[in-house]
Amino acid sequence: MGIDTEREIEANLQIGPTDTGMVRIYVEADDVEIPMDFAPDDADEIAEEITAAANRARGMKPRRR
């Protein structure tokens, strides 16, 4: 599976600050829980990457299923 392979997986995504000043991205799916903590500057870079990917996706034609 690559980053551009679509999958039918449901997951819960939560993002927020921790009590130690980090930014946590928390993913929960089925029996898997993945907490990922980032320094605020790293979280800013991740947000920029997400925004850039969203902008690129807007320029693509939708795939037919």
N, CA, C and O atoms as CSV, one atom per row, in Angstrom:
chain,resi,resn,atom,element,x,y,z
A,1,MET,N,N,0.851,-1.174,0.000
A,1,MET,CA,C,0.000,0.000,0.000
A,1,MET,C,C,0.890,1.228,0.000
A,1,MET,O,O,1.801,1.341,0.820
A,2,GLY,N,N,0.629,2.149,-0.919
A,2,GLY,CA,C,1.386,3.395,-0.976
A,2,GLY,C,C,0.549,4.545,-0.474
A,2,GLY,O,O,-0.622,4.380,-0.132
A,3,ILE,N,N,1.153,5.698,-0.432
A,3,ILE,CA,C,0.459,6.874,0.094
A,3,ILE,C,C,-0.717,7.272,-0.791
A,3,ILE,O,O,-1.664,7.895,-0.311
A,4,ASP,N,N,-0.673,6.922,-2.072
A,4,ASP,CA,C,-1.775,7.305,-2.962
A,4,ASP,C,C,-2.732,6.156,-3.273
A,4,ASP,O,O,-3.508,6.231,-4.226
A,5,THR,N,N,-2.676,5.090,-2.465
A,5,THR,CA,C,-3.603,3.979,-2.625
A,5,THR,C,C,-4.788,4.180,-1.692
A,5,THR,O,O,-4.628,4.271,-0.475
A,6,GLU,N,N,-5.977,4.247,-2.275
A,6,GLU,CA,C,-7.169,4.443,-1.443
A,6,GLU,C,C,-7.515,3.177,-0.685
A,6,GLU,O,O,-7.355,2.071,-1.201
A,7,ARG,N,N,-7.989,3.344,0.541
A,7,ARG,CA,C,-8.406,2.224,1.381
A,7,ARG,C,C,-9.702,2.593,2.076
A,7,ARG,O,O,-9.961,3.765,2.347
A,8,GLU,N,N,-10.504,1.599,2.361
A,8,GLU,CA,C,-11.758,1.800,3.084
A,8,GLU,C,C,-11.534,1.474,4.561
A,8,GLU,O,O,-12.015,0.452,5.052
A,9,ILE,N,N,-10.817,2.325,5.257
A,9,ILE,CA,C,-10.530,2.141,6.675
A,9,ILE,C,C,-11.107,3.329,7.428
A,9,ILE,O,O,-10.845,4.483,7.089
A,10,GLU,N,N,-11.887,3.036,8.440
A,10,GLU,CA,C,-12.414,4.109,9.277
A,10,GLU,C,C,-11.476,4.315,10.453
A,10,GLU,O,O,-11.004,3.356,11.064
A,11,ALA,N,N,-11.213,5.573,10.762
A,11,ALA,CA,C,-10.321,5.891,11.874
A,11,ALA,C,C,-10.791,7.172,12.536
A,11,ALA,O,O,-11.444,8.010,11.914
A,12,ASN,N,N,-10.451,7.307,13.794
A,12,ASN,CA,C,-10.722,8.516,14.554
A,12,ASN,C,C,-9.408,9.289,14.648
A,12,ASN,O,O,-8.384,8.726,15.035
A,13,LEU,N,N,-9.432,10.566,14.297
A,13,LEU,CA,C,-8.249,11.413,14.346
A,13,LEU,C,C,-8.520,12.563,15.292
A,13,LEU,O,O,-9.518,13.270,15.155
A,14,GLN,N,N,-7.623,12.749,16.260
A,14,GLN,CA,C,-7.731,13.868,17.188
A,14,GLN,C,C,-6.398,14.606,17.196
A,14,GLN,O,O,-5.339,13.985,17.115
A,15,ILE,N,N,-6.452,15.926,17.295
A,15,ILE,CA,C,-5.242,16.742,17.335
A,15,ILE,C,C,-5.420,17.778,18.434
A,15,ILE,O,O,-6.450,18.449,18.505
A,16,GLY,N,N,-4.416,17.905,19.287
A,16,GLY,CA,C,-4.505,18.896,20.348
A,16,GLY,C,C,-3.201,19.013,21.119
A,16,GLY,O,O,-2.276,18.231,20.904
A,17,PRO,N,N,-3.128,19.985,22.012
A,17,PRO,CA,C,-1.918,20.168,22.808
A,17,PRO,C,C,-1.874,19.175,23.975
A,17,PRO,O,O,-2.910,18.751,24.489
A,18,THR,N,N,-0.657,18.819,24.378
A,18,THR,CA,C,-0.485,17.974,25.552
A,18,THR,C,C,-0.183,18.866,26.750
A,18,THR,O,O,0.034,20.069,26.603
A,19,ASP,N,N,-0.172,18.267,27.928
A,19,ASP,CA,C,0.126,19.048,29.132
A,19,ASP,C,C,1.616,19.355,29.278
A,19,ASP,O,O,2.024,20.030,30.223
A,20,THR,N,N,2.427,18.855,28.338
A,20,THR,CA,C,3.863,19.138,28.375
A,20,THR,C,C,4.295,20.085,27.254
A,20,THR,O,O,5.491,20.249,27.014
A,21,GLY,N,N,3.327,20.715,26.559
A,21,GLY,CA,C,3.639,21.693,25.529
A,21,GLY,C,C,3.923,21.119,24.158
A,21,GLY,O,O,4.472,21.807,23.297
A,22,MET,N,N,3.560,19.878,23.948
A,22,MET,CA,C,3.725,19.260,22.638
A,22,MET,C,C,2.376,19.278,21.916
A,22,MET,O,O,1.346,19.576,22.521
A,23,VAL,N,N,2.390,18.962,20.637
A,23,VAL,CA,C,1.162,18.813,19.864
A,23,VAL,C,C,0.998,17.327,19.588
A,23,VAL,O,O,1.898,16.688,19.043
A,24,ARG,N,N,-0.155,16.777,19.965
A,24,ARG,CA,C,-0.391,15.345,19.769
A,24,ARG,C,C,-1.360,15.123,18.623
A,24,ARG,O,O,-2.425,15.738,18.558
A,25,ILE,N,N,-0.970,14.231,17.717
A,25,ILE,CA,C,-1.864,13.683,16.706
A,25,ILE,C,C,-2.159,12.268,17.171
A,25,ILE,O,O,-1.251,11.453,17.331
A,26,TYR,N,N,-3.421,11.988,17.385
A,26,TYR,CA,C,-3.828,10.699,17.935
A,26,TYR,C,C,-4.743,10.014,16.933
A,26,TYR,O,O,-5.782,10.558,16.560
A,27,VAL,N,N,-4.357,8.816,16.495
A,27,VAL,CA,C,-5.134,8.051,15.521
A,27,VAL,C,C,-5.588,6.763,16.186
A,27,VAL,O,O,-4.798,6.064,16.821
A,28,GLU,N,N,-6.878,6.456,16.032
A,28,GLU,CA,C,-7.440,5.227,16.583
A,28,GLU,C,C,-8.251,4.541,15.491
A,28,GLU,O,O,-9.141,5.144,14.890
A,29,ALA,N,N,-7.933,3.274,15.242
A,29,ALA,CA,C,-8.652,2.490,14.245
A,29,ALA,C,C,-8.664,1.039,14.682
A,29,ALA,O,O,-7.619,0.475,15.007
A,30,ASP,N,N,-9.840,0.434,14.690
A,30,ASP,CA,C,-9.989,-0.949,15.143
A,30,ASP,C,C,-9.348,-1.101,16.521
A,30,ASP,O,O,-9.757,-0.433,17.471
A,31,ASP,N,N,-8.353,-1.970,16.635
A,31,ASP,CA,C,-7.696,-2.196,17.923
A,31,ASP,C,C,-6.351,-1.489,18.022
A,31,ASP,O,O,-5.516,-1.862,18.846
A,32,VAL,N,N,-6.132,-0.473,17.194
A,32,VAL,CA,C,-4.842,0.214,17.147
A,32,VAL,C,C,-5.009,1.651,17.624
A,32,VAL,O,O,-5.925,2.354,17.197
A,33,GLU,N,N,-4.117,2.082,18.513
A,33,GLU,CA,C,-4.060,3.475,18.965
A,33,GLU,C,C,-2.654,3.989,18.706
A,33,GLU,O,O,-1.678,3.373,19.134
A,34,ILE,N,N,-2.543,5.120,18.005
A,34,ILE,CA,C,-1.229,5.668,17.683
A,34,ILE,C,C,-1.169,7.120,18.158
A,34,ILE,O,O,-1.699,8.005,17.487
A,35,PRO,N,N,-0.532,7.380,19.305
A,35,PRO,CA,C,-0.309,8.755,19.733
A,35,PRO,C,C,1.051,9.232,19.205
A,35,PRO,O,O,2.067,8.564,19.401
A,36,MET,N,N,1.063,10.377,18.542
A,36,MET,CA,C,2.310,10.934,18.009
A,36,MET,C,C,2.453,12.350,18.531
A,36,MET,O,O,1.589,13.191,18.285
A,37,ASP,N,N,3.533,12.625,19.249
A,37,ASP,CA,C,3.770,13.946,19.824
A,37,ASP,C,C,4.846,14.676,19.026
A,37,ASP,O,O,5.871,14.102,18.657
A,38,PHE,N,N,4.581,15.976,18.768
A,38,PHE,CA,C,5.498,16.800,17.989
A,38,PHE,C,C,5.731,18.120,18.698
A,38,PHE,O,O,4.840,18.646,19.364
A,39,ALA,N,N,6.935,18.651,18.549
A,39,ALA,CA,C,7.214,20.007,19.012
A,39,ALA,C,C,6.350,20.952,18.183
A,39,ALA,O,O,6.039,20.647,17.031
A,40,PRO,N,N,5.956,22.098,18.750
A,40,PRO,CA,C,5.099,23.025,18.005
A,40,PRO,C,C,5.647,23.411,16.632
A,40,PRO,O,O,4.877,23.509,15.677
A,41,ASP,N,N,6.960,23.632,16.509
A,41,ASP,CA,C,7.527,23.991,15.199
A,41,ASP,C,C,7.379,22.849,14.196
A,41,ASP,O,O,7.106,23.082,13.018
A,42,ASP,N,N,7.559,21.616,14.663
A,42,ASP,CA,C,7.363,20.460,13.783
A,42,ASP,C,C,5.897,20.332,13.379
A,42,ASP,O,O,5.595,19.989,12.236
A,43,ALA,N,N,4.987,20.608,14.312
A,43,ALA,CA,C,3.559,20.558,14.006
A,43,ALA,C,C,3.201,21.605,12.951
A,43,ALA,O,O,2.367,21.351,12.081
A,44,ASP,N,N,3.828,22.779,13.026
A,44,ASP,CA,C,3.605,23.805,11.996
A,44,ASP,C,C,4.029,23.298,10.621
A,44,ASP,O,O,3.335,23.529,9.631
A,45,GLU,N,N,5.169,22.607,10.560
A,45,GLU,CA,C,5.637,22.054,9.286
A,45,GLU,C,C,4.680,20.995,8.758
A,45,GLU,O,O,4.419,20.934,7.557
A,46,ILE,N,N,4.156,20.163,9.650
A,46,ILE,CA,C,3.184,19.143,9.245
A,46,ILE,C,C,1.926,19.816,8.697
A,46,ILE,O,O,1.384,19.389,7.677
A,47,ALA,N,N,1.466,20.861,9.371
A,47,ALA,CA,C,0.276,21.594,8.908
A,47,ALA,C,C,0.517,22.182,7.523
A,47,ALA,O,O,-0.382,22.163,6.682
A,48,GLU,N,N,1.710,22.701,7.275
A,48,GLU,CA,C,2.033,23.242,5.952
A,48,GLU,C,C,2.021,22.140,4.889
A,48,GLU,O,O,1.558,22.358,3.770
A,49,GLU,N,N,2.531,20.960,5.244
A,49,GLU,CA,C,2.527,19.843,4.302
A,49,GLU,C,C,1.102,19.386,4.001
A,49,GLU,O,O,0.790,19.050,2.859
A,50,ILE,N,N,0.243,19.369,5.006
A,50,ILE,CA,C,-1.156,18.996,4.790
A,50,ILE,C,C,-1.848,20.014,3.886
A,50,ILE,O,O,-2.597,19.644,2.982
A,51,THR,N,N,-1.594,21.289,4.135
A,51,THR,CA,C,-2.189,22.341,3.308
A,51,THR,C,C,-1.703,22.228,1.866
A,51,THR,O,O,-2.497,22.362,0.935
A,52,ALA,N,N,-0.411,21.983,1.672
A,52,ALA,CA,C,0.126,21.849,0.318
A,52,ALA,C,C,-0.484,20.640,-0.391
A,52,ALA,O,O,-0.807,20.717,-1.577
A,53,ALA,N,N,-0.643,19.532,0.321
A,53,ALA,CA,C,-1.249,18.340,-0.284
A,53,ALA,C,C,-2.704,18.599,-0.648
A,53,ALA,O,O,-3.167,18.153,-1.697
A,54,ALA,N,N,-3.430,19.315,0.206
A,54,ALA,CA,C,-4.830,19.635,-0.088
A,54,ALA,C,C,-4.922,20.515,-1.334
A,54,ALA,O,O,-5.809,20.328,-2.167
A,55,ASN,N,N,-4.017,21.459,-1.456
A,55,ASN,CA,C,-4.019,22.322,-2.640
A,55,ASN,C,C,-3.703,21.539,-3.908
A,55,ASN,O,O,-4.299,21.789,-4.955
A,56,ARG,N,N,-2.763,20.585,-3.822
A,56,ARG,CA,C,-2.459,19.743,-4.991
A,56,ARG,C,C,-3.654,18.860,-5.332
A,56,ARG,O,O,-3.973,18.669,-6.506
A,57,ALA,N,N,-4.313,18.323,-4.313
A,57,ALA,CA,C,-5.468,17.442,-4.538
A,57,ALA,C,C,-6.607,18.196,-5.214
A,57,ALA,O,O,-7.328,17.628,-6.034
A,58,ARG,N,N,-6.769,19.464,-4.877
A,58,ARG,CA,C,-7.826,20.264,-5.506
A,58,ARG,C,C,-7.626,20.372,-7.017
A,58,ARG,O,O,-8.590,20.525,-7.766
A,59,GLY,N,N,-6.385,20.292,-7.455
A,59,GLY,CA,C,-6.087,20.428,-8.878
A,59,GLY,C,C,-6.189,19.123,-9.651
A,59,GLY,O,O,-6.013,19.110,-10.870
A,60,MET,N,N,-6.470,18.023,-8.956
A,60,MET,CA,C,-6.552,16.719,-9.614
A,60,MET,C,C,-7.985,16.382,-9.978
A,60,MET,O,O,-8.928,16.806,-9.309
A,61,LYS,N,N,-8.136,15.612,-11.050
A,61,LYS,CA,C,-9.463,15.113,-11.387
A,61,LYS,C,C,-9.801,13.964,-10.442
A,61,LYS,O,O,-8.924,13.159,-10.128
A,62,PRO,N,N,-11.036,13.866,-9.985
A,62,PRO,CA,C,-11.423,12.746,-9.126
A,62,PRO,C,C,-11.321,11.424,-9.868
A,62,PRO,O,O,-11.604,11.345,-11.064
A,63,ARG,N,N,-10.914,10.386,-9.146
A,63,ARG,CA,C,-10.857,9.039,-9.726
A,63,ARG,C,C,-12.246,8.446,-9.808
A,63,ARG,O,O,-13.106,8.716,-8.969
A,64,ARG,N,N,-12.451,7.642,-10.822
A,64,ARG,CA,C,-13.703,6.889,-10.890
A,64,ARG,C,C,-13.515,5.608,-10.123
A,64,ARG,O,O,-12.469,4.968,-10.236
A,65,ARG,N,N,-14.497,5.220,-9.350
A,65,ARG,CA,C,-14.389,3.986,-8.565
A,65,ARG,C,C,-15.070,2.847,-9.247
A,65,ARG,O,O,-15.078,1.732,-8.727
